[in-house]
Amino acid sequence: MHKAHKDRRNRGKMKIDWEKTGGLLPVVVQDVASSEVLMLAYMDEEALNLSLETGFAHYFSRTKNRIWKKGEQSGNVQKIEDAYLDCDNDTLLIKVEQKGGTACHTGAKSCFFRKIADA
């Protein structure tokens, strides 16, 4: 990973509550330059370790029941710039450089492009 957030209180050690999350950690993915939320995905422990080791986002597909590297087919990989664990140790925020300009499988920049009317 290019940069890493180091919380002085825990010296950067992540103490993820895997039991609480049922083995799958929700991951909010944000564009590092614009702060736009690109997608929500899930990581199991192996996907998290792969992501931290390689510097590129890997997720666990609940549909395919396997780990996949974001952009493995499209080339739209996500280079991880920062990662933050929330205060409850059960959700991750990663800030990425989105290669190829699109995060969504539909071709949209973000997976959050459908506004709910009058929300």
N, CA, C and O atoms as CSV, one atom per row, in Angstrom:
chain,resi,resn,atom,element,x,y,z
A,1,MET,N,N,0.852,-1.163,0.000
A,1,MET,CA,C,0.000,0.000,0.000
A,1,MET,C,C,0.897,1.224,0.000
A,1,MET,O,O,1.893,1.273,0.721
A,2,HIS,N,N,0.540,2.220,-0.816
A,2,HIS,CA,C,1.353,3.425,-0.970
A,2,HIS,C,C,1.491,4.182,0.343
A,2,HIS,O,O,2.602,4.460,0.795
A,3,LYS,N,N,0.349,4.515,0.957
A,3,LYS,CA,C,0.335,5.222,2.235
A,3,LYS,C,C,-0.518,4.416,3.205
A,3,LYS,O,O,-1.440,3.716,2.786
A,4,ALA,N,N,-0.229,4.504,4.451
A,4,ALA,CA,C,-1.040,3.794,5.443
A,4,ALA,C,C,-1.369,4.730,6.586
A,4,ALA,O,O,-0.502,5.451,7.082
A,5,HIS,N,N,-2.620,4.717,6.999
A,5,HIS,CA,C,-3.048,5.516,8.142
A,5,HIS,C,C,-2.613,4.797,9.410
A,5,HIS,O,O,-2.916,3.619,9.604
A,6,LYS,N,N,-1.914,5.502,10.256
A,6,LYS,CA,C,-1.450,4.921,11.514
A,6,LYS,C,C,-2.146,5.627,12.674
A,6,LYS,O,O,-1.842,6.783,12.969
A,7,ASP,N,N,-3.060,4.952,13.321
A,7,ASP,CA,C,-3.731,5.485,14.497
A,7,ASP,C,C,-2.767,5.363,15.668
A,7,ASP,O,O,-2.320,4.263,15.993
A,8,ARG,N,N,-2.448,6.472,16.295
A,8,ARG,CA,C,-1.458,6.472,17.377
A,8,ARG,C,C,-1.891,5.613,18.560
A,8,ARG,O,O,-1.049,5.088,19.289
A,9,ARG,N,N,-3.202,5.469,18.753
A,9,ARG,CA,C,-3.670,4.691,19.897
A,9,ARG,C,C,-3.443,3.198,19.726
A,9,ARG,O,O,-3.270,2.490,20.718
A,10,ASN,N,N,-3.438,2.698,18.488
A,10,ASN,CA,C,-3.214,1.262,18.314
A,10,ASN,C,C,-2.039,0.972,17.393
A,10,ASN,O,O,-1.849,-0.164,16.958
A,11,ARG,N,N,-1.257,1.994,17.099
A,11,ARG,CA,C,-0.048,1.868,16.292
A,11,ARG,C,C,-0.294,1.165,14.960
A,11,ARG,O,O,0.559,0.421,14.477
A,12,GLY,N,N,-1.467,1.405,14.370
A,12,GLY,CA,C,-1.747,0.878,13.039
A,12,GLY,C,C,-2.220,-0.559,13.012
A,12,GLY,O,O,-2.529,-1.077,11.939
A,13,LYS,N,N,-2.287,-1.223,14.160
A,13,LYS,CA,C,-2.724,-2.616,14.177
A,13,LYS,C,C,-4.235,-2.677,14.037
A,13,LYS,O,O,-4.966,-1.988,14.749
A,14,MET,N,N,-4.692,-3.505,13.117
A,14,MET,CA,C,-6.128,-3.661,12.922
A,14,MET,C,C,-6.617,-4.840,13.750
A,14,MET,O,O,-6.067,-5.939,13.679
A,15,LYS,N,N,-7.632,-4.598,14.518
A,15,LYS,CA,C,-8.223,-5.655,15.335
A,15,LYS,C,C,-9.658,-5.842,14.872
A,15,LYS,O,O,-10.607,-5.455,15.553
A,16,ILE,N,N,-9.792,-6.435,13.716
A,16,ILE,CA,C,-11.105,-6.597,13.101
A,16,ILE,C,C,-11.906,-7.643,13.851
A,16,ILE,O,O,-11.394,-8.705,14.205
A,17,ASP,N,N,-13.166,-7.328,14.085
A,17,ASP,CA,C,-14.076,-8.245,14.761
A,17,ASP,C,C,-14.722,-9.145,13.705
A,17,ASP,O,O,-15.855,-8.909,13.287
A,18,TRP,N,N,-13.988,-10.179,13.279
A,18,TRP,CA,C,-14.466,-11.069,12.208
A,18,TRP,C,C,-15.709,-11.840,12.630
A,18,TRP,O,O,-16.552,-12.151,11.789
A,19,GLU,N,N,-15.840,-12.155,13.922
A,19,GLU,CA,C,-17.033,-12.862,14.397
A,19,GLU,C,C,-18.273,-12.000,14.209
A,19,GLU,O,O,-19.308,-12.469,13.737
A,20,LYS,N,N,-18.152,-10.749,14.581
A,20,LYS,CA,C,-19.278,-9.811,14.488
A,20,LYS,C,C,-19.743,-9.638,13.047
A,20,LYS,O,O,-20.933,-9.456,12.791
A,21,THR,N,N,-18.799,-9.695,12.104
A,21,THR,CA,C,-19.138,-9.468,10.695
A,21,THR,C,C,-19.509,-10.749,9.958
A,21,THR,O,O,-19.799,-10.710,8.763
A,22,GLY,N,N,-19.503,-11.880,10.654
A,22,GLY,CA,C,-19.817,-13.143,9.996
A,22,GLY,C,C,-18.752,-13.551,8.994
A,22,GLY,O,O,-19.021,-14.309,8.062
A,23,GLY,N,N,-17.543,-13.046,9.190
A,23,GLY,CA,C,-16.438,-13.393,8.306
A,23,GLY,C,C,-16.308,-12.512,7.082
A,23,GLY,O,O,-15.346,-12.645,6.326
A,24,LEU,N,N,-17.263,-11.608,6.871
A,24,LEU,CA,C,-17.204,-10.685,5.730
A,24,LEU,C,C,-17.255,-9.249,6.230
A,24,LEU,O,O,-18.201,-8.840,6.903
A,25,LEU,N,N,-16.233,-8.504,5.892
A,25,LEU,CA,C,-16.098,-7.121,6.319
A,25,LEU,C,C,-16.657,-6.190,5.248
A,25,LEU,O,O,-16.170,-6.216,4.117
A,26,PRO,N,N,-17.671,-5.361,5.561
A,26,PRO,CA,C,-18.130,-4.372,4.586
A,26,PRO,C,C,-17.016,-3.359,4.318
A,26,PRO,O,O,-16.325,-2.917,5.236
A,27,VAL,N,N,-16.857,-3.003,3.044
A,27,VAL,CA,C,-15.801,-2.082,2.640
A,27,VAL,C,C,-16.411,-0.950,1.815
A,27,VAL,O,O,-16.948,-1.181,0.732
A,28,VAL,N,N,-16.324,0.266,2.333
A,28,VAL,CA,C,-16.726,1.451,1.585
A,28,VAL,C,C,-15.506,1.879,0.778
A,28,VAL,O,O,-14.413,2.042,1.321
A,29,VAL,N,N,-15.710,2.059,-0.531
A,29,VAL,CA,C,-14.600,2.399,-1.420
A,29,VAL,C,C,-14.793,3.827,-1.910
A,29,VAL,O,O,-15.831,4.163,-2.479
A,30,GLN,N,N,-13.789,4.659,-1.684
A,30,GLN,CA,C,-13.873,6.085,-1.979
A,30,GLN,C,C,-12.724,6.495,-2.895
A,30,GLN,O,O,-11.593,6.037,-2.732
A,31,ASP,N,N,-13.027,7.364,-3.860
A,31,ASP,CA,C,-11.996,7.907,-4.743
A,31,ASP,C,C,-11.088,8.826,-3.930
A,31,ASP,O,O,-11.567,9.747,-3.267
A,32,VAL,N,N,-9.789,8.580,-3.980
A,32,VAL,CA,C,-8.851,9.345,-3.157
A,32,VAL,C,C,-8.791,10.816,-3.565
A,32,VAL,O,O,-8.568,11.677,-2.714
A,33,ALA,N,N,-8.985,11.119,-4.840
A,33,ALA,CA,C,-8.883,12.499,-5.321
A,33,ALA,C,C,-10.156,13.303,-5.078
A,33,ALA,O,O,-10.089,14.448,-4.632
A,34,SER,N,N,-11.320,12.709,-5.370
A,34,SER,CA,C,-12.584,13.453,-5.304
A,34,SER,C,C,-13.392,13.187,-4.038
A,34,SER,O,O,-14.328,13.929,-3.743
A,35,SER,N,N,-13.052,12.153,-3.292
A,35,SER,CA,C,-13.801,11.689,-2.114
A,35,SER,C,C,-15.163,11.099,-2.465
A,35,SER,O,O,-15.959,10.822,-1.568
A,36,GLU,N,N,-15.445,10.903,-3.743
A,36,GLU,CA,C,-16.704,10.286,-4.167
A,36,GLU,C,C,-16.723,8.820,-3.732
A,36,GLU,O,O,-15.728,8.108,-3.862
A,37,VAL,N,N,-17.873,8.386,-3.214
A,37,VAL,CA,C,-18.029,6.972,-2.881
A,37,VAL,C,C,-18.234,6.212,-4.183
A,37,VAL,O,O,-19.147,6.511,-4.953
A,38,LEU,N,N,-17.378,5.229,-4.420
A,38,LEU,CA,C,-17.420,4.475,-5.671
A,38,LEU,C,C,-18.251,3.208,-5.563
A,38,LEU,O,O,-18.986,2.867,-6.490
A,39,MET,N,N,-18.143,2.516,-4.452
A,39,MET,CA,C,-18.849,1.245,-4.321
A,39,MET,C,C,-18.819,0.766,-2.875
A,39,MET,O,O,-18.083,1.294,-2.042
A,40,LEU,N,N,-19.626,-0.236,-2.600
A,40,LEU,CA,C,-19.594,-0.971,-1.347
A,40,LEU,C,C,-19.320,-2.420,-1.714
A,40,LEU,O,O,-19.991,-2.982,-2.580
A,41,ALA,N,N,-18.352,-3.019,-1.068
A,41,ALA,CA,C,-18.007,-4.411,-1.350
A,41,ALA,C,C,-17.717,-5.105,-0.025
A,41,ALA,O,O,-17.879,-4.519,1.045
A,42,TYR,N,N,-17.290,-6.350,-0.110
A,42,TYR,CA,C,-16.981,-7.128,1.082
A,42,TYR,C,C,-15.620,-7.791,0.934
A,42,TYR,O,O,-15.219,-8.178,-0.164
A,43,MET,N,N,-14.921,-7.916,2.047
A,43,MET,CA,C,-13.655,-8.645,2.089
A,43,MET,C,C,-13.733,-9.692,3.183
A,43,MET,O,O,-14.256,-9.440,4.269
A,44,ASP,N,N,-13.207,-10.869,2.881
A,44,ASP,CA,C,-12.939,-11.812,3.953
A,44,ASP,C,C,-11.486,-11.595,4.359
A,44,ASP,O,O,-10.813,-10.725,3.805
A,45,GLU,N,N,-11.002,-12.361,5.302
A,45,GLU,CA,C,-9.646,-12.128,5.803
A,45,GLU,C,C,-8.597,-12.318,4.709
A,45,GLU,O,O,-7.617,-11.576,4.652
A,46,GLU,N,N,-8.799,-13.307,3.847
A,46,GLU,CA,C,-7.844,-13.556,2.766
A,46,GLU,C,C,-7.829,-12.402,1.764
A,46,GLU,O,O,-6.760,-11.985,1.318
A,47,ALA,N,N,-9.002,-11.885,1.410
A,47,ALA,CA,C,-9.079,-10.761,0.470
A,47,ALA,C,C,-8.414,-9.519,1.061
A,47,ALA,O,O,-7.733,-8.777,0.353
A,48,LEU,N,N,-8.613,-9.297,2.351
A,48,LEU,CA,C,-7.974,-8.159,3.008
A,48,LEU,C,C,-6.456,-8.309,2.976
A,48,LEU,O,O,-5.741,-7.359,2.659
A,49,ASN,N,N,-5.972,-9.494,3.303
A,49,ASN,CA,C,-4.528,-9.724,3.287
A,49,ASN,C,C,-3.949,-9.539,1.888
A,49,ASN,O,O,-2.888,-8.932,1.738
A,50,LEU,N,N,-4.625,-10.051,0.866
A,50,LEU,CA,C,-4.175,-9.864,-0.521
A,50,LEU,C,C,-4.133,-8.385,-0.883
A,50,LEU,O,O,-3.192,-7.919,-1.527
A,51,SER,N,N,-5.154,-7.657,-0.465
A,51,SER,CA,C,-5.231,-6.225,-0.758
A,51,SER,C,C,-4.071,-5.474,-0.116
A,51,SER,O,O,-3.438,-4.630,-0.751
A,52,LEU,N,N,-3.801,-5.782,1.134
A,52,LEU,CA,C,-2.726,-5.096,1.850
A,52,LEU,C,C,-1.353,-5.487,1.314
A,52,LEU,O,O,-0.444,-4.659,1.267
A,53,GLU,N,N,-1.201,-6.742,0.911
A,53,GLU,CA,C,0.086,-7.216,0.389
A,53,GLU,C,C,0.395,-6.655,-0.994
A,53,GLU,O,O,1.538,-6.298,-1.281
A,54,THR,N,N,-0.628,-6.577,-1.857
A,54,THR,CA,C,-0.403,-6.167,-3.250
A,54,THR,C,C,-0.604,-4.681,-3.485
A,54,THR,O,O,-0.054,-4.126,-4.437
A,55,GLY,N,N,-1.397,-4.018,-2.619
A,55,GLY,CA,C,-1.721,-2.612,-2.824
A,55,GLY,C,C,-2.874,-2.401,-3.788
A,55,GLY,O,O,-3.192,-1.266,-4.143
A,56,PHE,N,N,-3.506,-3.498,-4.215
A,56,PHE,CA,C,-4.667,-3.420,-5.103
A,56,PHE,C,C,-5.850,-4.114,-4.437
A,56,PHE,O,O,-5.685,-5.133,-3.766
A,57,ALA,N,N,-7.051,-3.550,-4.628
A,57,ALA,CA,C,-8.243,-4.047,-3.952
A,57,ALA,C,C,-8.656,-5.424,-4.455
A,57,ALA,O,O,-8.779,-5.661,-5.656
A,58,HIS,N,N,-8.865,-6.320,-3.503
A,58,HIS,CA,C,-9.417,-7.652,-3.735
A,58,HIS,C,C,-10.658,-7.761,-2.852
A,58,HIS,O,O,-10.648,-7.313,-1.705
A,59,TYR,N,N,-11.700,-8.342,-3.374
A,59,TYR,CA,C,-12.951,-8.458,-2.633
A,59,TYR,C,C,-13.433,-9.899,-2.634
A,59,TYR,O,O,-12.951,-10.733,-3.400
A,60,PHE,N,N,-14.401,-10.176,-1.753
A,60,PHE,CA,C,-15.037,-11.484,-1.740
A,60,PHE,C,C,-16.397,-11.340,-2.396
A,60,PHE,O,O,-17.228,-10.551,-1.944
A,61,SER,N,N,-16.629,-12.094,-3.457
A,61,SER,CA,C,-17.912,-12.074,-4.152
A,61,SER,C,C,-18.882,-13.010,-3.445
A,61,SER,O,O,-18.656,-14.218,-3.374
A,62,ARG,N,N,-19.956,-12.445,-2.927
A,62,ARG,CA,C,-20.977,-13.269,-2.271
A,62,ARG,C,C,-21.747,-14.076,-3.301
A,62,ARG,O,O,-22.259,-15.149,-2.983
A,63,THR,N,N,-21.837,-13.582,-4.527
A,63,THR,CA,C,-22.541,-14.287,-5.596
A,63,THR,C,C,-21.743,-15.482,-6.099
A,63,THR,O,O,-22.276,-16.581,-6.250
A,64,LYS,N,N,-20.459,-15.253,-6.357
A,64,LYS,CA,C,-19.605,-16.308,-6.912
A,64,LYS,C,C,-18.882,-17.108,-5.830
A,64,LYS,O,O,-18.238,-18.118,-6.117
A,65,ASN,N,N,-18.995,-16.647,-4.584
A,65,ASN,CA,C,-18.374,-17.318,-3.446
A,65,ASN,C,C,-16.868,-17.502,-3.631
A,65,ASN,O,O,-16.318,-18.577,-3.394
A,66,ARG,N,N,-16.220,-16.416,-4.064
A,66,ARG,CA,C,-14.770,-16.469,-4.274
A,66,ARG,C,C,-14.176,-15.069,-4.177
A,66,ARG,O,O,-14.890,-14.068,-4.229
A,67,ILE,N,N,-12.870,-15.023,-4.037
A,67,ILE,CA,C,-12.136,-13.759,-4.020
A,67,ILE,C,C,-11.872,-13.327,-5.457
A,67,ILE,O,O,-11.577,-14.153,-6.321
A,68,TRP,N,N,-11.981,-12.030,-5.700
A,68,TRP,CA,C,-11.672,-11.487,-7.026
A,68,TRP,C,C,-10.925,-10.170,-6.865
A,68,TRP,O,O,-11.174,-9.400,-5.938
A,69,LYS,N,N,-10.023,-9.940,-7.773
A,69,LYS,CA,C,-9.303,-8.667,-7.811
A,69,LYS,C,C,-10.149,-7.701,-8.623
A,69,LYS,O,O,-10.522,-8.000,-9.758
A,70,LYS,N,N,-10.451,-6.554,-8.053
A,70,LYS,CA,C,-11.229,-5.546,-8.773
A,70,LYS,C,C,-10.497,-5.202,-10.058
A,70,LYS,O,O,-9.320,-4.841,-10.039
A,71,GLY,N,N,-11.209,-5.317,-11.184
A,71,GLY,CA,C,-10.626,-5.005,-12.483
A,71,GLY,C,C,-9.906,-6.167,-13.136
A,71,GLY,O,O,-9.222,-5.980,-14.142
A,72,GLU,N,N,-10.047,-7.379,-12.577
A,72,GLU,CA,C,-9.324,-8.525,-13.129
A,72,GLU,C,C,-9.718,-8.808,-14.573
A,72,GLU,O,O,-8.912,-9.342,-15.336
A,73,GLN,N,N,-10.936,-8.461,-14.960
A,73,GLN,CA,C,-11.362,-8.649,-16.349
A,73,GLN,C,C,-11.383,-7.343,-17.126
A,73,GLN,O,O,-10.985,-7.305,-18.290
A,74,SER,N,N,-11.843,-6.273,-16.491
A,74,SER,CA,C,-12.009,-4.985,-17.183
A,74,SER,C,C,-10.723,-4.168,-17.252
A,74,SER,O,O,-10.571,-3.317,-18.129
A,75,GLY,N,N,-9.814,-4.421,-16.346
A,75,GLY,CA,C,-8.608,-3.597,-16.249
A,75,GLY,C,C,-8.796,-2.378,-15.358
A,75,GLY,O,O,-7.846,-1.630,-15.128
A,76,ASN,N,N,-10.006,-2.169,-14.852
A,76,ASN,CA,C,-10.311,-1.022,-13.993
A,76,ASN,C,C,-9.956,-1.342,-12.539
A,76,ASN,O,O,-10.825,-1.444,-11.673
A,77,VAL,N,N,-8.661,-1.495,-12.303
A,77,VAL,CA,C,-8.196,-1.871,-10.968
A,77,VAL,C,C,-8.259,-0.685,-10.014
A,77,VAL,O,O,-8.339,0.470,-10.430
A,78,GLN,N,N,-8.219,-1.003,-8.732
A,78,GLN,CA,C,-8.233,0.025,-7.697
A,78,GLN,C,C,-6.940,-0.058,-6.899
A,78,GLN,O,O,-6.695,-1.025,-6.178
A,79,LYS,N,N,-6.123,0.974,-7.044
A,79,LYS,CA,C,-4.857,1.058,-6.301
A,79,LYS,C,C,-5.155,1.689,-4.943
A,79,LYS,O,O,-5.627,2.824,-4.871
A,80,ILE,N,N,-4.885,0.966,-3.892
A,80,ILE,CA,C,-5.200,1.433,-2.544
A,80,ILE,C,C,-4.178,2.472,-2.090
A,80,ILE,O,O,-2.970,2.235,-2.105
A,81,GLU,N,N,-4.699,3.628,-1.687
A,81,GLU,CA,C,-3.851,4.707,-1.176
A,81,GLU,C,C,-3.899,4.794,0.346
A,81,GLU,O,O,-2.880,5.067,0.981
A,82,ASP,N,N,-5.066,4.566,0.936
A,82,ASP,CA,C,-5.246,4.611,2.388
A,82,ASP,C,C,-6.326,3.628,2.791
A,82,ASP,O,O,-7.212,3.310,1.997
A,83,ALA,N,N,-6.256,3.148,4.019
A,83,ALA,CA,C,-7.279,2.253,4.558
A,83,ALA,C,C,-7.542,2.628,6.014
A,83,ALA,O,O,-6.614,2.888,6.779
A,84,TYR,N,N,-8.818,2.651,6.382
A,84,TYR,CA,C,-9.227,3.038,7.729
A,84,TYR,C,C,-10.230,2.024,8.262
A,84,TYR,O,O,-11.158,1.633,7.555
A,85,LEU,N,N,-10.046,1.605,9.490
A,85,LEU,CA,C,-11.000,0.744,10.175
A,85,LEU,C,C,-11.880,1.626,11.046
A,85,LEU,O,O,-11.384,2.527,11.722
A,86,ASP,N,N,-13.183,1.373,11.034
A,86,ASP,CA,C,-14.086,2.225,11.814
A,86,ASP,C,C,-13.959,1.948,13.312
A,86,ASP,O,O,-13.266,1.024,13.735
A,87,CYS,N,N,-14.643,2.769,14.094
A,87,CYS,CA,C,-14.529,2.735,15.552
A,87,CYS,C,C,-15.057,1.443,16.174
A,87,CYS,O,O,-14.691,1.111,17.302
A,88,ASP,N,N,-15.912,0.711,15.458
A,88,ASP,CA,C,-16.452,-0.555,15.967
A,88,ASP,C,C,-15.680,-1.771,15.470
A,88,ASP,O,O,-16.034,-2.906,15.789
A,89,ASN,N,N,-14.628,-1.538,14.689
A,89,ASN,CA,C,-13.784,-2.614,14.154
A,89,ASN,C,C,-14.544,-3.589,13.261
A,89,ASN,O,O,-14.213,-4.773,13.201
A,90,ASP,N,N,-15.578,-3.079,12.560
A,90,ASP,CA,C,-16.361,-3.988,11.723
A,90,ASP,C,C,-16.681,-3.441,10.331
A,90,ASP,O,O,-17.485,-4.031,9.609
A,91,THR,N,N,-16.072,-2.340,9.952
A,91,THR,CA,C,-16.252,-1.772,8.616
A,91,THR,C,C,-14.948,-1.104,8.202
A,91,THR,O,O,-14.261,-0.488,9.018
A,92,LEU,N,N,-14.623,-1.237,6.928
A,92,LEU,CA,C,-13.391,-0.670,6.397
A,92,LEU,C,C,-13.727,0.413,5.381
A,92,LEU,O,O,-14.682,0.279,4.616
A,93,LEU,N,N,-12.948,1.473,5.374
A,93,LEU,CA,C,-13.002,2.498,4.336
A,93,LEU,C,C,-11.663,2.447,3.626
A,93,LEU,O,O,-10.613,2.573,4.257
A,94,ILE,N,N,-11.699,2.262,2.304
A,94,ILE,CA,C,-10.451,2.354,1.556
A,94,ILE,C,C,-10.565,3.489,0.553
A,94,ILE,O,O,-11.598,3.678,-0.090
A,95,LYS,N,N,-9.483,4.233,0.437
A,95,LYS,CA,C,-9.389,5.315,-0.536
A,95,LYS,C,C,-8.487,4.811,-1.649
A,95,LYS,O,O,-7.361,4.372,-1.412
A,96,VAL,N,N,-9.005,4.881,-2.868
A,96,VAL,CA,C,-8.310,4.265,-3.996
A,96,VAL,C,C,-8.100,5.239,-5.137
A,96,VAL,O,O,-8.813,6.232,-5.280
A,97,GLU,N,N,-7.101,4.924,-5.943
A,97,GLU,CA,C,-6.961,5.550,-7.248
A,97,GLU,C,C,-7.636,4.583,-8.207
A,97,GLU,O,O,-7.155,3.471,-8.428
A,98,GLN,N,N,-8.762,5.019,-8.778
A,98,GLN,CA,C,-9.537,4.169,-9.675
A,98,GLN,C,C,-8.943,4.232,-11.074
A,98,GLN,O,O,-9.021,5.267,-11.736
A,99,LYS,N,N,-8.359,3.147,-11.521
A,99,LYS,CA,C,-7.790,3.079,-12.873
A,99,LYS,C,C,-8.922,2.844,-13.868
A,99,LYS,O,O,-9.874,2.123,-13.569
A,100,GLY,N,N,-8.824,3.440,-15.031
A,100,GLY,CA,C,-9.830,3.248,-16.069
A,100,GLY,C,C,-11.060,4.117,-15.917
A,100,GLY,O,O,-11.909,4.153,-16.807
A,101,GLY,N,N,-11.168,4.824,-14.790
A,101,GLY,CA,C,-12.251,5.786,-14.618
A,101,GLY,C,C,-13.596,5.228,-14.207
A,101,GLY,O,O,-14.505,6.006,-13.921
A,102,THR,N,N,-13.769,3.905,-14.163
A,102,THR,CA,C,-15.064,3.348,-13.770
A,102,THR,C,C,-14.894,2.270,-12.707
A,102,THR,O,O,-14.014,1.413,-12.798
A,103,ALA,N,N,-15.758,2.335,-11.698
A,103,ALA,CA,C,-15.755,1.325,-10.642
A,103,ALA,C,C,-16.906,0.341,-10.808
A,103,ALA,O,O,-16.804,-0.812,-10.389
A,104,CYS,N,N,-17.998,0.790,-11.415
A,104,CYS,CA,C,-19.208,-0.029,-11.512
A,104,CYS,C,C,-19.164,-0.952,-12.731
A,104,CYS,O,O,-18.647,-0.586,-13.787
A,105,HIS,N,N,-19.715,-2.151,-12.562
A,105,HIS,CA,C,-19.756,-3.104,-13.676
A,105,HIS,C,C,-20.655,-2.625,-14.823
A,105,HIS,O,O,-20.606,-3.173,-15.924
A,106,THR,N,N,-21.478,-1.596,-14.558
A,106,THR,CA,C,-22.346,-1.044,-15.610
A,106,THR,C,C,-21.597,-0.075,-16.517
A,106,THR,O,O,-22.104,0.331,-17.563
A,107,GLY,N,N,-20.389,0.290,-16.107
A,107,GLY,CA,C,-19.608,1.276,-16.853
A,107,GLY,C,C,-19.661,2.663,-16.242
A,107,GLY,O,O,-18.988,3.579,-16.715
A,108,ALA,N,N,-20.464,2.824,-15.188
A,108,ALA,CA,C,-20.549,4.113,-14.493
A,108,ALA,C,C,-19.327,4.291,-13.590
A,108,ALA,O,O,-18.714,3.318,-13.151
A,109,LYS,N,N,-18.993,5.542,-13.326
A,109,LYS,CA,C,-17.855,5.830,-12.449
A,109,LYS,C,C,-18.089,5.258,-11.056
A,109,LYS,O,O,-17.193,4.656,-10.465
A,110,SER,N,N,-19.293,5.448,-10.539
A,110,SER,CA,C,-19.660,4.990,-9.207
A,110,SER,C,C,-20.844,4.036,-9.305
A,110,SER,O,O,-21.655,4.141,-10.225
A,111,CYS,N,N,-20.945,3.120,-8.370
A,111,CYS,CA,C,-22.109,2.231,-8.316
A,111,CYS,C,C,-23.338,2.969,-7.777
A,111,CYS,O,O,-24.456,2.460,-7.864
A,112,PHE,N,N,-23.133,4.157,-7.226
A,112,PHE,CA,C,-24.228,4.937,-6.654
A,112,PHE,C,C,-24.633,6.045,-7.611
A,112,PHE,O,O,-24.282,7.209,-7.416
A,113,PHE,N,N,-25.375,5.675,-8.648
A,113,PHE,CA,C,-25.792,6.657,-9.653
A,113,PHE,C,C,-27.307,6.730,-9.809
A,113,PHE,O,O,-27.804,7.554,-10.576
A,114,ARG,N,N,-28.049,5.886,-9.097
A,114,ARG,CA,C,-29.513,5.905,-9.190
A,114,ARG,C,C,-30.096,6.569,-7.948
A,114,ARG,O,O,-30.109,5.985,-6.865
A,115,LYS,N,N,-30.575,7.793,-8.119
A,115,LYS,CA,C,-31.141,8.544,-7.002
A,115,LYS,C,C,-32.549,8.040,-6.707
A,115,LYS,O,O,-33.340,7.792,-7.617
A,116,ILE,N,N,-32.843,7.896,-5.429
A,116,ILE,CA,C,-34.194,7.546,-5.013
A,116,ILE,C,C,-34.987,8.841,-4.962
A,116,ILE,O,O,-34.608,9.781,-4.264
A,117,ALA,N,N,-36.078,8.889,-5.694
A,117,ALA,CA,C,-36.889,10.106,-5.789
A,117,ALA,C,C,-37.384,10.537,-4.416
A,117,ALA,O,O,-37.834,9.718,-3.614
A,118,ASP,N,N,-37.293,11.832,-4.164
A,118,ASP,CA,C,-37.806,12.457,-2.943
A,118,ASP,C,C,-37.248,11.857,-1.656
A,118,ASP,O,O,-37.919,11.865,-0.624
A,119,ALA,N,N,-36.055,11.350,-1.714
A,119,ALA,CA,C,-35.461,10.760,-0.495
A,119,ALA,C,C,-34.921,11.849,0.402
A,119,ALA,O,O,-34.385,11.559,1.471
